[in-house]
Amino acid sequence: MKSTSTLKALCAASLKPNQLSIHPNDGFDLGMMTTGYEVDLDGTGPAYVKLQNECPPDCLQLPPSLFERLGRPRQAVVKYDGTKLFIEPR
């Protein structure tokens, strides 16, 4: 399973409820090479990960509902096994 370094967790009101955004360099750490991925988000269900240059490096942008569900974390590590995505609040 691939993982990112510790990322700053940001609440992004512009994201749809099951959408996440990370910088392409952080996506590369997960083995993600294209602009978007449909994943199974652990404990939530289907989600979409967008790799965007507009997302600051070393940051994970989360929609408000998921940000709250995770306990408003300051940081998080993202793990990916090719189909399932795990977010570990720090």
Contacts in CASP RR format, 6 or more apart in sequence:
PFRMAT RR
TARGET T0000
AUTHOR 0000-0000-0000
METHOD contacts of the structure
MODEL  1
MKSTSTLKALCAASLKPNQLSIHPNDGFDLGMMTTGYEVDLDGTGPAYVK
LQNECPPDCLQLPPSLFERLGRPRQAVVKYDGTKLFIEPR
1 79 0 8 1.000
1 80 0 8 1.000
1 81 0 8 1.000
1 86 0 8 1.000
2 29 0 8 1.000
2 30 0 8 1.000
2 31 0 8 1.000
2 79 0 8 1.000
2 80 0 8 1.000
2 81 0 8 1.000
3 29 0 8 1.000
3 30 0 8 1.000
3 77 0 8 1.000
3 78 0 8 1.000
3 79 0 8 1.000
3 80 0 8 1.000
4 22 0 8 1.000
4 26 0 8 1.000
4 27 0 8 1.000
4 29 0 8 1.000
4 30 0 8 1.000
4 60 0 8 1.000
4 77 0 8 1.000
4 78 0 8 1.000
4 79 0 8 1.000
5 26 0 8 1.000
5 29 0 8 1.000
5 58 0 8 1.000
5 77 0 8 1.000
6 75 0 8 1.000
6 76 0 8 1.000
6 77 0 8 1.000
6 90 0 8 1.000
7 22 0 8 1.000
7 26 0 8 1.000
7 58 0 8 1.000
7 59 0 8 1.000
7 60 0 8 1.000
7 75 0 8 1.000
7 76 0 8 1.000
7 77 0 8 1.000
7 78 0 8 1.000
8 56 0 8 1.000
8 58 0 8 1.000
8 59 0 8 1.000
8 60 0 8 1.000
8 74 0 8 1.000
8 75 0 8 1.000
9 59 0 8 1.000
9 60 0 8 1.000
9 62 0 8 1.000
9 67 0 8 1.000
9 70 0 8 1.000
9 73 0 8 1.000
9 74 0 8 1.000
9 75 0 8 1.000
9 76 0 8 1.000
9 89 0 8 1.000
10 56 0 8 1.000
10 59 0 8 1.000
10 60 0 8 1.000
10 61 0 8 1.000
10 62 0 8 1.000
11 61 0 8 1.000
11 62 0 8 1.000
11 63 0 8 1.000
11 64 0 8 1.000
11 67 0 8 1.000
11 72 0 8 1.000
12 21 0 8 1.000
12 61 0 8 1.000
12 62 0 8 1.000
12 63 0 8 1.000
13 63 0 8 1.000
13 64 0 8 1.000
15 21 0 8 1.000
15 61 0 8 1.000
15 62 0 8 1.000
15 63 0 8 1.000
16 48 0 8 1.000
16 63 0 8 1.000
17 63 0 8 1.000
17 65 0 8 1.000
17 66 0 8 1.000
18 41 0 8 1.000
18 44 0 8 1.000
18 45 0 8 1.000
18 46 0 8 1.000
18 47 0 8 1.000
18 48 0 8 1.000
18 63 0 8 1.000
18 66 0 8 1.000
19 47 0 8 1.000
19 48 0 8 1.000
19 49 0 8 1.000
19 50 0 8 1.000
19 63 0 8 1.000
20 41 0 8 1.000
20 47 0 8 1.000
20 48 0 8 1.000
20 49 0 8 1.000
20 50 0 8 1.000
20 60 0 8 1.000
20 61 0 8 1.000
20 62 0 8 1.000
20 63 0 8 1.000
20 66 0 8 1.000
20 85 0 8 1.000
21 49 0 8 1.000
21 50 0 8 1.000
21 51 0 8 1.000
21 52 0 8 1.000
21 54 0 8 1.000
21 55 0 8 1.000
21 60 0 8 1.000
21 61 0 8 1.000
22 49 0 8 1.000
22 50 0 8 1.000
22 51 0 8 1.000
22 52 0 8 1.000
22 55 0 8 1.000
22 59 0 8 1.000
22 60 0 8 1.000
22 61 0 8 1.000
22 78 0 8 1.000
23 51 0 8 1.000
23 52 0 8 1.000
23 53 0 8 1.000
23 55 0 8 1.000
23 56 0 8 1.000
23 57 0 8 1.000
23 58 0 8 1.000
23 59 0 8 1.000
24 51 0 8 1.000
24 52 0 8 1.000
24 53 0 8 1.000
25 57 0 8 1.000
26 57 0 8 1.000
26 58 0 8 1.000
26 59 0 8 1.000
26 60 0 8 1.000
26 78 0 8 1.000
27 49 0 8 1.000
27 51 0 8 1.000
30 78 0 8 1.000
30 79 0 8 1.000
30 80 0 8 1.000
31 80 0 8 1.000
32 49 0 8 1.000
32 51 0 8 1.000
32 80 0 8 1.000
34 51 0 8 1.000
35 50 0 8 1.000
35 51 0 8 1.000
35 52 0 8 1.000
36 48 0 8 1.000
36 49 0 8 1.000
36 50 0 8 1.000
36 51 0 8 1.000
37 48 0 8 1.000
37 49 0 8 1.000
37 51 0 8 1.000
38 46 0 8 1.000
38 47 0 8 1.000
38 48 0 8 1.000
39 46 0 8 1.000
39 47 0 8 1.000
39 48 0 8 1.000
39 49 0 8 1.000
39 80 0 8 1.000
39 82 0 8 1.000
39 83 0 8 1.000
39 84 0 8 1.000
39 85 0 8 1.000
40 46 0 8 1.000
40 47 0 8 1.000
40 83 0 8 1.000
40 84 0 8 1.000
40 85 0 8 1.000
41 47 0 8 1.000
41 84 0 8 1.000
41 85 0 8 1.000
41 87 0 8 1.000
42 84 0 8 1.000
42 85 0 8 1.000
42 86 0 8 1.000
42 87 0 8 1.000
44 66 0 8 1.000
44 69 0 8 1.000
47 85 0 8 1.000
49 85 0 8 1.000
55 61 0 8 1.000
60 76 0 8 1.000
60 78 0 8 1.000
60 87 0 8 1.000
62 70 0 8 1.000
62 87 0 8 1.000
67 73 0 8 1.000
70 76 0 8 1.000
70 87 0 8 1.000
70 89 0 8 1.000
71 89 0 8 1.000
73 89 0 8 1.000
73 90 0 8 1.000
74 90 0 8 1.000
75 89 0 8 1.000
75 90 0 8 1.000
76 87 0 8 1.000
76 88 0 8 1.000
76 89 0 8 1.000
76 90 0 8 1.000
77 87 0 8 1.000
77 88 0 8 1.000
77 90 0 8 1.000
78 85 0 8 1.000
78 86 0 8 1.000
78 87 0 8 1.000
78 88 0 8 1.000
79 85 0 8 1.000
79 86 0 8 1.000
79 88 0 8 1.000
80 86 0 8 1.000
END
